[in-house]
Amino acid sequence: MARRKSRVIAFQALYSWDVGELDMDTLLDFSWLDTSQKEKMGEEGLTFSRLLISGTIQNIEEIDDMIKKHLDKWDFNRLNKVDLAILRISTYPLLFQKDIHPSIVIDEAIDISKEFAADDSYKFINAVLDHIRKAVA
């Protein structure tokens, strides 16, 4: 459950980076979280969130290129920003964190999309991430 919370925080940070143009330092110091959220996360959870956030942003071009390759009849620039943040934060571990099983990454992305995205977004996100998983296997 701790990693799930870390992924949600990372998703929220990436969304804020894309939409609100927050800088990396602000995202990684978690000043935008309230104190109780930070305490619940613990240092291990915050560290995992930082890894996802910084890794995704540092590799954003490669991640976006991979997403673009696996969009079926969708224009990347028209993607919903919530869906895009979930895809990005999930594509990063598929490409760069080989110690995390792809099914865990995809399941977490689906759960996050069910909570934060539009009603059927989870189907779209699942399909794109599954195609990426197969491409990098």
FIMI-743508 format. One line per field, with one value per atom (N, C-alpha, C, CB): residue in one letter; x, y, z; residue number from 1; atom name. Coordinates in pm, whole numbers. Glycine has a CB too. Layout:
BEGIN
resn: A  ...
c1: X  ...
c2: Y  ...
c3: Z  ...
resi: NUM  ...
name: CA  ...
END
This chain:
BEGIN
resn: M  M  M  M  A  A  A  A  R  R  R  R  R  R  R  R  K  K  K  K  S  S  S  S  R  R  R  R  V  V  V  V  I  I  I  I  A  A  A  A  F  F  F  F  Q  Q  Q  Q  A  A  A  A  L  L  L  L  Y  Y  Y  Y  S  S  S  S  W  W  W  W  D  D  D  D  V  V  V  V  G  G  G  G  E  E  E  E  L  L  L  L  D  D  D  D  M  M  M  M  D  D  D  D  T  T  T  T  L  L  L  L  L  L  L  L  D  D  D  D  F  F  F  F  S  S  S  S  W  W  W  W  L  L  L  L  D  D  D  D  T  T  T  T  S  S  S  S  Q  Q  Q  Q  K  K  K  K  E  E  E  E  K  K  K  K  M  M  M  M  G  G  G  G  E  E  E  E  E  E  E  E  G  G  G  G  L  L  L  L  T  T  T  T  F  F  F  F  S  S  S  S  R  R  R  R  L  L  L  L  L  L  L  L  I  I  I  I  S  S  S  S  G  G  G  G  T  T  T  T  I  I  I  I  Q  Q  Q  Q  N  N  N  N  I  I  I  I  E  E  E  E  E  E  E  E  I  I  I  I  D  D  D  D  D  D  D  D  M  M  M  M  I  I  I  I  K  K  K  K  K  K  K  K  H  H  H  H  L  L  L  L  D  D  D  D  K  K  K  K  W  W  W  W  D  D  D  D  F  F  F  F  N  N  N  N  R  R  R  R  L  L  L  L  N  N  N  N  K  K  K  K  V  V  V  V  D  D  D  D  L  L  L  L  A  A  A  A  I  I  I  I  L  L  L  L  R  R  R  R  I  I  I  I  S  S  S  S  T  T  T  T  Y  Y  Y  Y  P  P  P  P  L  L  L  L  L  L  L  L  F  F  F  F  Q  Q  Q  Q  K  K  K  K  D  D  D  D  I  I  I  I  H  H  H  H  P  P  P  P  S  S  S  S  I  I  I  I  V  V  V  V  I  I  I  I  D  D  D  D  E  E  E  E  A  A  A  A  I  I  I  I  D  D  D  D  I  I  I  I  S  S  S  S  K  K  K  K  E  E  E  E  F  F  F  F  A  A  A  A  A  A  A  A  D  D  D  D  D  D  D  D  S  S  S  S  Y  Y  Y  Y  K  K  K  K  F  F  F  F  I  I  I  I  N  N  N  N  A  A  A  A  V  V  V  V  L  L  L  L  D  D  D  D  H  H  H  H  I  I  I  I  R  R  R  R  K  K  K  K  A  A  A  A  V  V  V  V  A  A  A  A
c1: 82  0  86  -93  203  289  335  411  368  411  295  467  175  57  43  -71  56  47  159  54  277  390  362  518  300  265  158  215  63  -41  24  -151  112  182  264  274  333  413  323  494  210  113  67  -9  32  -14  96  -60  218  331  352  459  346  368  257  379  136  24  48  -111  89  117  232  149  332  446  400  555  313  266  167  202  70  -37  3  -164  60  94  235  71  312  451  532  458  509  590  730  525  829  966  999  1064  1106  1145  1172  1268  1240  1270  1144  1354  1045  918  848  826  850  788  854  792  987  1062  1074  1198  1046  1050  914  1095  814  678  617  680  657  598  450  672  406  266  180  257  242  167  149  239  38  25  109  -125  137  227  181  241  52  2  23  -147  8  32  178  -6  269  411  445  496  387  413  362  349  244  188  275  45  335  419  547  451  604  732  843  729  965  1079  1093  1208  1064  1076  975  1054  853  750  783  617  832  870  988  903  1081  1197  1153  1297  1059  1009  936  915  857  789  891  698  994  1099  1163  1207  1191  1251  1160  1279  1031  937  926  799  917  902  1026  876  1142  1265  1300  1381  1284  1314  1225  1299  1098  1005  1040  860  1062  1091  1226  1091  1326  1458  1455  1559  1361  1351  1224  1356  1170  1039  1032  1000  1137  1133  1122  1257  1201  1196  1061  1311  1012  883  771  856  770  666  674  678  795  809  751  957  775  721  569  778  514  367  310  326  373  326  323  414  424  432  316  564  259  160  19  202  -1  -135  -204  -132  -318  -392  -503  -450  -485  -585  -605  -718  -502  -509  -395  -502  -423  -321  -264  -380  -135  -68  -106  83  -109  -136  -280  -105  -366  -506  -538  -598  -436  -459  -501  -332  -594  -634  -510  -750  -488  -368  -359  -364  -473  -471  -422  -612  -479  -437  -289  -522  -245  -105  -12  -83  -48  36  44  -19  -68  -68  16  -213  1  81  230  39  265  406  466  423  396  448  454  362  379  380  476  239  497  592  735  578  763  899  944  904  870  918  920  833  829  832  962  712  1013  1137  1263  1134  1258  1382  1390  1401  1282  1286  1250  1188  1344  1319  1299  1435  1329  1308  1162  1396  1080  937  862  886  785  713  613  640  610  520  373  534  329  188  154  154  249  227  212  344  300  296  162  412  119  -5  -126  -18  -128  -239  -250  -219  -138  -139  -190  2  -149  -195  -346  -124  -397  -541  -614  -575  -564  -627  -625  -557  -513  -503  -599  -357  -609  -700  -846  -678  -879  -1016  -1050  -1036  -950  -973  -972  -870  -885  -864  -906  -721  -917  -943  -1091  -857  -1123  -1260  -1300  -1274  -1429  -1484  -1416  -1627  -1397  -1341  -1192  -1417  -1128  -986  -899  -937  -939  -857  -840  -919  -942  -932  -827  -1069  -831  -734  -592  -770  -576  -445  -393  -453  -477  -438  -387  -556  -461  -423  -288  -530  -269  -142  -26  -149  -41  68  96  35  -6  16  97  -116  68  146  291  82  311  447  519  445  449  508  557  405  477  514  632  395  638  745  881  712  880  1007  1044  1000  959  986  1102  861
c2: -120  0  126  0  120  237  279  209  181  214  271  89  224  279  427  203  463  604  683  620  624  691  716  609  619  635  743  501  749  853  991  831  1005  1133  1168  1126  1069  1093  1134  966  1067  1104  1248  1008  1286  1422  1524  1435  1489  1579  1596  1527  1486  1494  1572  1355  1553  1632  1781  1585  1814  1953  2010  1965  1927  1970  2003  1860  1921  1939  2055  1811  2060  2160  2291  2105  2282  2401  2449  2375  2372  2406  2428  2529  2345  2351  2300  2269  2361  2319  2193  2432  2126  1999  2012  1945  2118  2134  2141  2260  2215  2226  2091  2330  2019  1887  1793  1828  1794  1696  1732  1680  1857  1889  1867  2034  1838  1806  1915  1676  2040  2151  2168  2281  2109  2116  2012  2096  1922  1825  1881  1687  1846  1890  1798  1891  1845  1776  1635  1854  1616  1482  1384  1489  1431  1343  1300  1415  1395  1362  1263  1488  1282  1191  1051  1243  1042  912  840  928  916  858  800  962  868  825  853  675  845  878  778  881  651  551  577  410  611  642  766  658  869  993  970  1103  886  855  785  767  690  621  720  506  810  913  1000  1000  1041  1125  1053  1163  925  846  844  702  819  817  954  771  1058  1194  1234  1295  1226  1272  1184  1275  1052  962  987  818  1012  1039  1169  1043  1274  1404  1401  1516  1337  1331  1250  1269  1160  1074  1101  928  1221  1251  1234  1392  1267  1253  1108  1316  1022  880  819  804  861  813  857  863  985  1035  968  1186  945  876  735  869  667  532  535  466  631  643  672  755  765  801  681  909  594  476  379  403  385  285  342  218  462  518  470  676  412  362  461  220  532  629  746  559  778  892  987  845  1114  1216  1247  1346  1233  1256  1391  1246  1494  1630  1650  1729  1556  1567  1479  1532  1410  1324  1407  1243  1355  1414  1420  1332  1531  1551  1453  1692  1412  1311  1177  1295  1137  1012  1017  984  1129  1143  1130  1278  1192  1182  1037  1273  966  825  742  770  765  691  718  729  842  877  813  1028  826  777  624  827  561  415  365  364  444  404  408  494  503  511  378  620  317  190  76  149  79  -24  -18  -10  102  120  109  254  160  179  106  322  53  -15  -163  52  -235  -375  -465  -427  -414  -493  -493  -439  -408  -404  -477  -256  -577  -657  -569  -777  -580  -498  -508  -536  -625  -638  -552  -784  -534  -447  -303  -459  -260  -123  -97  -100  -189  -172  -177  -280  -270  -277  -148  -397  -94  30  146  62  150  255  247  243  126  108  157  -41  120  163  315  99  376  523  587  570  530  589  574  524  464  447  550  306  592  689  834  672  865  1005  1041  1037  946  976  959  886  982  964  817  1015  792  658  544  657  558  448  464  436  561  585  464  705  390  276  174  207  161  68  115  53  243  303  292  451  328  324  181  382  87  -53  -97  -142  -62  -103  -44  -61  84  149  88  301  75  20  -126  33  -202  -340  -350  -413  -263  -258  -220  -158  -124  -83  -199  43  -266  -380  -485  -442  -517  -616  -569  -647  -440  -386  -389  -242  -375  -369  -501  -263  -601  -732  -802  -822
c3: 0  0  0  120  64  69  -71  158  -153  -289  -370  -360  -343  -413  -382  -371  -255  -216  -282  -63  -290  -355  -502  -339  -566  -708  -727  -765  -635  -644  -628  -535  -532  -511  -635  -385  -692  -812  -930  -849  -943  -1048  -1029  -1046  -907  -880  -910  -733  -875  -901  -1051  -835  -1124  -1268  -1337  -1329  -1291  -1344  -1317  -1279  -1196  -1160  -1242  -1011  -1270  -1351  -1492  -1355  -1546  -1683  -1694  -1735  -1605  -1613  -1546  -1548  -1427  -1350  -1368  -1207  -1446  -1474  -1347  -1561  -1246  -1125  -1155  -1010  -1092  -1117  -1037  -1082  -1077  -1017  -868  -1087  -825  -683  -599  -661  -645  -572  -566  -639  -676  -678  -579  -818  -578  -499  -351  -557  -314  -170  -104  -149  -187  -141  -54  -64  -78  -4  -36  -35  -144  -187  -116  -337  -40  41  181  46  245  383  473  427  592  683  715  812  734  768  653  805  529  413  409  282  433  432  542  447  659  770  740  898  680  645  542  591  452  348  405  242  502  557  457  592  504  416  302  497  327  221  109  279  146  47  -33  113  36  -33  -127  69  -83  -168  -296  -92  -285  -404  -496  -363  -437  -517  -590  -428  -518  -580  -698  -477  -682  -789  -912  -741  -891  -1003  -1071  -955  -991  -1045  -1123  -932  -1059  -1125  -1243  -1025  -1229  -1340  -1460  -1295  -1435  -1544  -1614  -1492  -1538  -1600  -1672  -1493  -1615  -1679  -1809  -1583  -1820  -1940  -2019  -1900  -2006  -2062  -2213  -2026  -2285  -2431  -2473  -2494  -2412  -2444  -2403  -2375  -2288  -2239  -2333  -2096  -2369  -2459  -2595  -2475  -2645  -2774  -2768  -2815  -2656  -2640  -2634  -2514  -2563  -2555  -2695  -2456  -2766  -2900  -2993  -2959  -2984  -3070  -3045  -3048  -2925  -2888  -2871  -2762  -2921  -2923  -3050  -2917  -3036  -3151  -3184  -3123  -3295  -3342  -3245  -3364  -3168  -3077  -3108  -2929  -3099  -3115  -2976  -3183  -2961  -2833  -2772  -2850  -2854  -2806  -2759  -2915  -2790  -2747  -2627  -2861  -2575  -2459  -2339  -2426  -2264  -2138  -2047  -2070  -1978  -1896  -1780  -1843  -1726  -1619  -1676  -1555  -1789  -1853  -1890  -1978  -1941  -1980  -1860  -2049  -1749  -1629  -1581  -1517  -1585  -1544  -1640  -1537  -1769  -1867  -1849  -2010  -1828  -1811  -1686  -1804  -1574  -1448  -1447  -1331  -1537  -1547  -1654  -1577  -1757  -1861  -1810  -1984  -1722  -1666  -1606  -1559  -1513  -1459  -1562  -1343  -1659  -1763  -1842  -1857  -1862  -1939  -1853  -2008  -1731  -1655  -1521  -1631  -1469  -1340  -1361  -1238  -1414  -1450  -1328  -1534  -1209  -1088  -1043  -976  -1103  -1071  -1181  -1054  -1143  -1242  -1318  -1174  -1450  -1532  -1491  -1676  -1449  -1412  -1290  -1383  -1201  -1085  -1131  -983  -1219  -1272  -1341  -1372  -1425  -1500  -1407  -1610  -1313  -1217  -1136  -1122  -1093  -1017  -1102  -964  -1228  -1320  -1339  -1456  -1352  -1368  -1243  -1395  -1126  -1001  -987  -880  -1020  -1011  -1110  -1039  -1231  -1330  -1289  -1467  -1223  -1176  -1069  -1120  -993  -888  -938  -780  -1034  -1072  -1214  -1055  -1302  -1444  -1477  -1535  -1602  -1650  -1641  -1796  -1647  -1621  -1697  -1654  -1825  -1904  -1935  -2032  -1877  -1905  -1872  -1826  -1770  -1729  -1842  -1607  -1928  -2040  -2140  -2110  -2169  -2261  -2205  -2287  -2078  -2013  -2010  -1870  -1978  -1976  -2113  -1932  -2218  -2353  -2394  -2454  -2370  -2408  -2331  -2383  -2200  -2119  -2153  -1970  -2186  -2224  -2354  -2240  -2448  -2573  -2544  -2672  -2456  -2419  -2349  -2327  -2258  -2187  -2287  -2090  -2385  -2484  -2568  -2575  -2596  -2680  -2608  -2720  -2478  -2405  -2341  -2298  -2356  -2294  -2363  -2300
resi: 1  1  1  1  2  2  2  2  3  3  3  3  4  4  4  4  5  5  5  5  6  6  6  6  7  7  7  7  8  8  8  8  9  9  9  9  10  10  10  10  11  11  11  11  12  12  12  12  13  13  13  13  14  14  14  14  15  15  15  15  16  16  16  16  17  17  17  17  18  18  18  18  19  19  19  19  20  20  20  20  21  21  21  21  22  22  22  22  23  23  23  23  24  24  24  24  25  25  25  25  26  26  26  26  27  27  27  27  28  28  28  28  29  29  29  29  30  30  30  30  31  31  31  31  32  32  32  32  33  33  33  33  34  34  34  34  35  35  35  35  36  36  36  36  37  37  37  37  38  38  38  38  39  39  39  39  40  40  40  40  41  41  41  41  42  42  42  42  43  43  43  43  44  44  44  44  45  45  45  45  46  46  46  46  47  47  47  47  48  48  48  48  49  49  49  49  50  50  50  50  51  51  51  51  52  52  52  52  53  53  53  53  54  54  54  54  55  55  55  55  56  56  56  56  57  57  57  57  58  58  58  58  59  59  59  59  60  60  60  60  61  61  61  61  62  62  62  62  63  63  63  63  64  64  64  64  65  65  65  65  66  66  66  66  67  67  67  67  68  68  68  68  69  69  69  69  70  70  70  70  71  71  71  71  72  72  72  72  73  73  73  73  74  74  74  74  75  75  75  75  76  76  76  76  77  77  77  77  78  78  78  78  79  79  79  79  80  80  80  80  81  81  81  81  82  82  82  82  83  83  83  83  84  84  84  84  85  85  85  85  86  86  86  86  87  87  87  87  88  88  88  88  89  89  89  89  90  90  90  90  91  91  91  91  92  92  92  92  93  93  93  93  94  94  94  94  95  95  95  95  96  96  96  96  97  97  97  97  98  98  98  98  99  99  99  99  100  100  100  100  101  101  101  101  102  102  102  102  103  103  103  103  104  104  104  104  105  105  105  105  106  106  106  106  107  107  107  107  108  108  108  108  109  109  109  109  110  110  110  110  111  111  111  111  112  112  112  112  113  113  113  113  114  114  114  114  115  115  115  115  116  116  116  116  117  117  117  117  118  118  118  118  119  119  119  119  120  120  120  120  121  121  121  121  122  122  122  122  123  123  123  123  124  124  124  124  125  125  125  125  126  126  126  126  127  127  127  127  128  128  128  128  129  129  129  129  130  130  130  130  131  131  131  131  132  132  132  132  133  133  133  133  134  134  134  134  135  135  135  135  136  136  136  136  137  137  137  137
name: N  CA  C  CB  N  CA  C  CB  N  CA  C  CB  N  CA  C  CB  N  CA  C  CB  N  CA  C  CB  N  CA  C  CB  N  CA  C  CB  N  CA  C  CB  N  CA  C  CB  N  CA  C  CB  N  CA  C  CB  N  CA  C  CB  N  CA  C  CB  N  CA  C  CB  N  CA  C  CB  N  CA  C  CB  N  CA  C  CB  N  CA  C  CB  N  CA  C  CB  N  CA  C  CB  N  CA  C  CB  N  CA  C  CB  N  CA  C  CB  N  CA  C  CB  N  CA  C  CB  N  CA  C  CB  N  CA  C  CB  N  CA  C  CB  N  CA  C  CB  N  CA  C  CB  N  CA  C  CB  N  CA  C  CB  N  CA  C  CB  N  CA  C  CB  N  CA  C  CB  N  CA  C  CB  N  CA  C  CB  N  CA  C  CB  N  CA  C  CB  N  CA  C  CB  N  CA  C  CB  N  CA  C  CB  N  CA  C  CB  N  CA  C  CB  N  CA  C  CB  N  CA  C  CB  N  CA  C  CB  N  CA  C  CB  N  CA  C  CB  N  CA  C  CB  N  CA  C  CB  N  CA  C  CB  N  CA  C  CB  N  CA  C  CB  N  CA  C  CB  N  CA  C  CB  N  CA  C  CB  N  CA  C  CB  N  CA  C  CB  N  CA  C  CB  N  CA  C  CB  N  CA  C  CB  N  CA  C  CB  N  CA  C  CB  N  CA  C  CB  N  CA  C  CB  N  CA  C  CB  N  CA  C  CB  N  CA  C  CB  N  CA  C  CB  N  CA  C  CB  N  CA  C  CB  N  CA  C  CB  N  CA  C  CB  N  CA  C  CB  N  CA  C  CB  N  CA  C  CB  N  CA  C  CB  N  CA  C  CB  N  CA  C  CB  N  CA  C  CB  N  CA  C  CB  N  CA  C  CB  N  CA  C  CB  N  CA  C  CB  N  CA  C  CB  N  CA  C  CB  N  CA  C  CB  N  CA  C  CB  N  CA  C  CB  N  CA  C  CB  N  CA  C  CB  N  CA  C  CB  N  CA  C  CB  N  CA  C  CB  N  CA  C  CB  N  CA  C  CB  N  CA  C  CB  N  CA  C  CB  N  CA  C  CB  N  CA  C  CB  N  CA  C  CB  N  CA  C  CB  N  CA  C  CB  N  CA  C  CB  N  CA  C  CB  N  CA  C  CB  N  CA  C  CB  N  CA  C  CB  N  CA  C  CB  N  CA  C  CB  N  CA  C  CB  N  CA  C  CB  N  CA  C  CB  N  CA  C  CB  N  CA  C  CB  N  CA  C  CB  N  CA  C  CB  N  CA  C  CB  N  CA  C  CB  N  CA  C  CB  N  CA  C  CB  N  CA  C  CB  N  CA  C  CB  N  CA  C  CB  N  CA  C  CB  N  CA  C  CB  N  CA  C  CB  N  CA  C  CB  N  CA  C  CB  N  CA  C  CB  N  CA  C  CB  N  CA  C  CB  N  CA  C  CB  N  CA  C  CB  N  CA  C  CB
END
